[in-house]
Amino acid sequence: QPSSASSSPLGSPFMCTPKSFPPTPSSRQMVMARGTRFVEDVVFLARDQLRVQGALESSNERTRAMAQALREGRRLAVFNAADTGTGIALTCGQHVATKVGNVLYCSTRSMIPVLRNCFVYFEMSVMAPQPMLNSNTTSNAANAATMMMPASLATLSIGLSTLEMPLNTLVGAWKGSVGLCTTGQILSAGQWSSPLDPSLSSYGDGATVGCLACVDDHTAFETWDGVMVTASVTFNVNGTVISPPSSSSPAAGMELATGGLASQQPLQAPSAGGPTLPLLVPMEEEIFPTLTLHSPTTQVMCRFSAEDVFAKSRASIGAPHGCPIYAIDGSVLFDIDG
């Protein structure tokens, strides 16, 4: 028996007595939806924590090190609520991002950055649009209007960015960032380019976009803007690797300084899907999987663990052979022999 009213289950926001339960259907739906979201968050959180615990016993040294860092830093491979722009709601344990505001571009980044000096792969899936109730609105008419909004073509961009990119910016429009838009075009450091076959790179509802990245510190060189490293990026849409324009150059628009750093042997670049897209990143900066939402009510689920990604072969993501491929959480997607 609890000794105080504060510990009583009646004080829980999810506890409704017959008198306090809302009388109208729309209000009841809001209460039930709030309870459903709470349960989903708990289930996803428990699963993610169990994955971290299991990774501590992995035979892969890099996987164990990442799991240890996640446990000590109390972080998970999900969208970062503290690094999410106004107008995005995170649900399902911060695995799903939904645009709910009126801001033109709303971006969110992952909680943990891409591992360096190895190949890292992640996916994001565009979910079918669903009506979303506004729990902060007391007007039933407003909620009814939200539910009756016609479905529109999803417009968004998926890619990578540093923490310097503002959250109200389209990923790829800022230096050190790159994004694949639903139109099939690639925006990299503010420059638009069209892949060799734009019809294969465009996507929408139900599509899964994958991104293979490798931030190689061995490619460091000096510029007037500081020391830069090259990150090789390869996109795929539903398992079809996107080949960027062959004219892409890692030093395009970048003025080099004299006395460059001595470079060591870089990692092997992916060759299964053709040329990769080079991205210049300041050496002291980390890059994060980034999502920018443009169209209203668009929902996207992140897949930052090897157990969640759909890719089943190296060829489908443009990955090279002879080296392991990691997910964002450090789990091994393909080992050396895989």
TAPENOR-V408832 format. One line per field, one symbol per residue. phi: phi as a letter, one per 40 degrees, with the letter a starting at -180 (. if undefined). burial: b if it has 24 or more other ideal C-beta (glycine too) atoms within 12 Angstrom, else e. Layout:
phi = ???
burial = ???
//
This chain:
phi = .ccbcccccccccccbcdcccdccdccccccccccccccdccccccccccccccccbccccccccccccccccfbbcaccccbbcchbbbbfggcbbbcbbbcdbbbabccbccccgacbbabbbccccbcbccccbccccccccccccccbccbaababaccccccbbcdhcbcgbaabcccgcbbbfgbcabccbdccccaadgcbbbbbbacbccccacbcchcbbbbcbbcabfgbccccdcccbcbcgbccccgcccccccccccbcbgccccbcbdcccbbbdbbbbbccgcbbbcbbbccbcccbacccbgcccgacbbcccgcccbcdcc
burial = eeeeeeeeeeeeeeeeeeeeeeeeebeebbbebbeebeeebeebeebbbebbeebbebebebbeebbebbeeeebbbbbbeebbbebbbbbbbbbbbbbbbeeebbbbbbbbbbbbbbbbbbbbbbbebeebbbbeeeeeeebeebbeeeeeebbbbbbbbbbebbbbbbbbbbbbbbbbbbbbbbbbbebebbbeeeeebbbbeebbbbbbbbbbbebbbebeeebbbbbbbbbbbbbbbbbbbeebebeeebeeeeeeeeeeeebebbebbbbbbbbbbbbebbbbbbbbbbbbbbbbbbbbbbebbbbeebebbbbbeebbbbbbbbbbbbeeee
//
